[in-house]
Amino acid sequence: MLRESRTNTPRKAASRAKRAGSVLAHGGERRIVTALCYDLVGSTDLLHLMDIEDYQELMLTFQRAAKQAIASHSGVMQHEAGDGGVALFPIGLDARDAASLAIRAGLAIVDACERVGREGRREDLRVRVGIATSIALVRDQWQDSGTEEPVTGAALAMAARLEAIADPNSVLVSEDTRNLAGRSHAFVFQGSKALKGFAAPEKVWRALEHKIEVDRFYAYGRVAGPLINREHELKTIAGAWDGVLAGHGAAILMQGEAGIGKSRLLRELRRRTRDRRAKLFFFQCLPGGLRSTLHPLLHSFPAALSQGGQMGPTASAVQALFERNGIFDPEVTQVFAYLLGAQGRSQLLSNESPKAIRERAHSAVRRALEAICRNGPIVVAVEDVHWIDPTSQDLLGEVARIIDRYPVFLVVTSRPGMPCEWLAPARPTRLSLQPLDRDETKRAIEAKWPQHRLAMLPDLFEVTERISGGIPLFIEEICQWVAQKAGVDKSSLADSIKPAHLSAFEAILDARLEHLGSARDVARAAAVAGTQATLPLLRALLPDFGKKAIASAADMLCETGFLTRVRAPGRTAYGFRHVLIQETIYNALLRKQRQVLHRRFYAAVSHNRGMATWVDTGRLAEHAERAGLLEEAIELFIAAGKESSSRSAMIEARQYLEHAVVLCGQLGDGRAVEPLQLSALTALGPVLTGLVGLNSPPARKLYEDGVEIARRQPMEEQSKWFPIYWGWWLTGSDFRVMHDRALEVQSMLAKADDPEIRLQVNHCIWAIDFNLGRHRETQEAIRAGLALYDEKRAKSSRTEFGGHDAKVCGLGQLALSLWLTGQTKASDAALARMIAFVDRIAHAPSKAHSLDTEAVSAFYREDFERLADVSARMADFAGKHAMQSLSGLSRLFGGWAEAHRGALQHGHDTFCEGLTLLRSLGAVADLPIYLYMHATLLGLAGKFEAAIDIANEAIAKAEETGHAYWLAELHRCRAMLHARAGVRGGALAADLRSAVEIAETQGARTLRRRAKESIRELGVAIRG
């Protein structure tokens, strides 16, 4: 606080100073004054050691240099003693400027003393400087004097007290001076000192070199420093930008070790493109972000982060953010709000498959780029993609794929070894940044070297060059260490870098932190916190520290270039100036030290998520894991996986959930861990089947392992793990295996009280029994299951079990089974109920399921007009919801209908397009039917040999998998093809006999009737 009374603050005092000087009755004014006091160290001892004339000459030379330093920084001498003096800095200046000029004058006095000592061959000539600021009374007599300022105030006395306790060749400043000059200088906190004549202890700071406010792109203290050895890179960037200005998209991949200067080049790129770009978009990938969906987008715009203490952005914040950048397309903002998990987002997309969401996201990227580029070329910079998450990488890959269409300059940076194949479509120019060579390193050191230590540079250059290895960030940190450390020399610099250190950079940082006292602990706590930390969070990590101590330490770390203040709404946050600094400080901690800090972090944030709203569930899980709290970590990783899958970030979800499974293994094999294992497997199953397929070995093994564990659980808990049994049933190798598993599940859960579980057990049975041609069992299971249906429970079950609504499935399956068994009117009624219900619940995957059922029903009935109509609706719905498999079905059934309505060749071609698409998607559960259709169309075209081959394949596939409900028709089809090809004999009769027998066994009266009609048509005698 400024010294007038203990209640004044710098802000209040500054406002008073603005009121035209506050003229007092006795002719003076109250002003903010900064005083400087300096004094040589041990001048009396020098007098005894030196000749009196030499001593007097030395004093005069020093005083001339000191007064020159004061005058050159606008100071006015108050009075001069033989070996010291007091100066004031003019009241006409702004208080901040005066404080800054006083500090610069003090540092110049120290430099002048060192220079005079060298020239006079007195290396023991040293000086102390104290500077203080206070409210003071400035009398009118000063107006008539250019040499003195008649001033009464605390600054003069405090400056003298500070000078008395300063180390040789150092500058101590008061708290008020430091507050005023905080943006222009760096300081090191020296603690609170009791000063003679002052009632309360004063916070004292040692002033370092002059600096400018820094951020992620600005080299500390040298914003305007030269770019060294980057001429080739700048020329390449300029050439690419010229191409973008001509309308051609371009991409650059900039790779290099941490600290090599990638951020500095990005800053230069920003500067050089500023005048001609329409927009700049900068995205920063963060450590630990590999599983955090779209975190570069989320963290690049702090205003869109959590509001009202809630986690994540709101949908309205996402919309506002996009509109500020010229994107007014509601579908684009809707997709991104969904992917970001925004609160208040539309739930319509939750009904769509991950593939459909991905296609929508790609479309949103294209539309967003088109909107942004309407006003001219844009720059998109993505830094540190070695930490990019899968969703961001996928969307950035889409940008790369279409970059030729838009005037987009895409610049990506990464550390070496990052393959970046997803960037290949953009044909990026690769820039590999190399360390500086010896001459370049020398230039960089000279540019960064602290001005008040220039005399030491010749002696320290060699060791600095060797330690830095030509890495610009290392050079910068060494120079900062030199600026901070008093009495630095070649040996002390070399000795600070011990061979036992893990790296030279770690040693440099350790040497710098060593002099910061308690701020070192705050730096370590911040390193554990991660990308950013607030004062309350640091207080939770360091409970033995007071609030003021932590705030002072955080400010000191900012002043000395370790931390920067991070823009964040409603709070003061701190982040490391360079991620390598954070990584290095973290890695230097002992394992137990890390664990304690992570445990405190987890305890604080899990209790109050508002304390660190930027920390998502996955990041909190990582803290729990590093704290050694494995059970808590597993639960959080499972929750993070579910959050990711809820917004179709399936790769991230898989990573979280598989890690949870791994951690379960670390807990041991006891029964206590098994519920956690089952929870992880339950969540992972649908994600894995969605990514790698139902019949993939990983999916089958997951459910087989899960069922083995579930069977060991108490009987009363079995229904809890039904999703595991469902997945185990669903991943059976064929329909027969699936049938046996469904019956086993039914037996095991026979005593389950939960109606939803009993419904889903019946769902398993009817789905499989239908495919096996067991129509009586199918219809019984459907009726039993639908009697248990609860529409409220169904809202969650639709996603968990099969991806569609059980009632829609049951009514559709019932309609098909009733038609096959000859109950046409009942089939029509069930089909009508299904259509009405699915339209009411408006669940997109269920609607797709119902459209497939409608098409199959029309196909059964050979109602080609209706099938054409259903196929058209299928295509329209698939287009709106980006459903590729439904699009394939629309072409397949649409082609079949068209071929039977007179356009055989075109219809067959369209059919084949659909079948090819479905095969590529793995969506061919009804492959025997599709092959039946293919063989029939080939037969209509007179290509009997090919048709018979396809029919043979269809029958073999049906018999192999147990897909039996259409097997009677397959045999009849082959018989008809043989007949039309002129082939008569036993094979034809055998096929027709099989058709009749299979239809009779299944109770499929409609198919039996068709087989009988073909027998009569062909005049074939069937024995038995």
Order of alpha helices (4+ residues) and beta strands (2+ residues): alpha-beta-alpha-alpha-beta-beta-alpha-beta-beta-alpha-beta-alpha-beta-beta-alpha-beta-alpha-beta-alpha-alpha-alpha-alpha-beta-alpha-beta-beta-alpha-alpha-alpha-alpha-alpha-alpha-beta-alpha-alpha-beta-beta-alpha-alpha-alpha-alpha-alpha-alpha-alpha-alpha-alpha-alpha-alpha-alpha-alpha-alpha-alpha-alpha-alpha-alpha-alpha-alpha-alpha-alpha-alpha
